[in-house]
């Protein structure tokens, strides 16, 4: 394994995707882990949130012991935009816009980086620090130094330790796995040292230099969608084609159980701490598929979190299942023209239960009914394509559509949004993937599944 990291994951804390009025509650028994409150009057938007709240770290020592330091946002905001960007790519066609295009080309921004400078452990500072950003959907800390003695270790967890990740001393400049919710507790655990001899060694300790905090749903809704830029058209980007007919994946559990089961193989990709795409398991091996414009190198995959089972527990409800999070690993194959990246994950054994999808080797005919499981705007899994008797507007419009090159795509009017890049487009007839979604604009389009099946046969 490329990371020498021990991971212990319990039931997650609840994800808050709301504003200040949101609440977080723990649940048990049904596998759900929290309450997701929708901000009043904040409809789904095809827009990536561009940071609207800034935050800086204010160090407030605990009055009781002095052993814990709490970091909370202050009004005097300090923000960094050091998020690594995607590799330079060839110019995109002027008449297209990539889903999620806001920061790096083609990725949706779902959080912001906050500059901090906090030490902990040994002589450098308290053994525990709490990073709290009220209302944040997740908190993710970055270390620029981690120097620990043998037997000592570091944990990053939520306050009740139901989600916790363990790290041994290792390379500097690494991201920790995100903590769902608005508070992360970072703590150095020391081996027995009754005389405090080990603690007196200078030059040891852990340094946190930045934190990624996830936007609330309200923040994302405030940012207008970018202009489409299509010749002869102006105004907002229209990846929601008419009335939004997508619904929570669990809404399909009874009316279309196959679609619901297939949606389990779809994952939320958190890239570089603040950017989002969608990916999915392709075939029975350790393989994930997403867009090339989402990630293209193993270095980018290393810093990508892959969240499975990030779904609502009830149709139209707010309880969210505990996501299973693993790291991306090696890029196996990638291509700009066909806009795909095939990569592996670190921790494959923990995601086998969610199943996989298969590429269709045949191009679909015009009118073929479709469905698209996805993570639009960072939400829990939704499925476009009406559940029940009809697929609504979610059907093949043109099976011979131009993407980056002629004949590369299939077009459709299935509802998508920022963050849907990399989603699988499945035929309701075969339940196989006929396109890898990448462009919005109504019609929206995806790279043909049969072309990908031929290109990737040796790797799947």
Order of alpha helices (4+ residues) and beta strands (2+ residues): beta-beta-beta-beta-beta-beta-beta-beta-beta-beta-beta-beta-beta-beta-beta-beta-alpha-beta-alpha-alpha-beta-beta-beta-alpha-beta-beta-beta-beta-beta-beta-beta-beta-beta-beta-beta-alpha
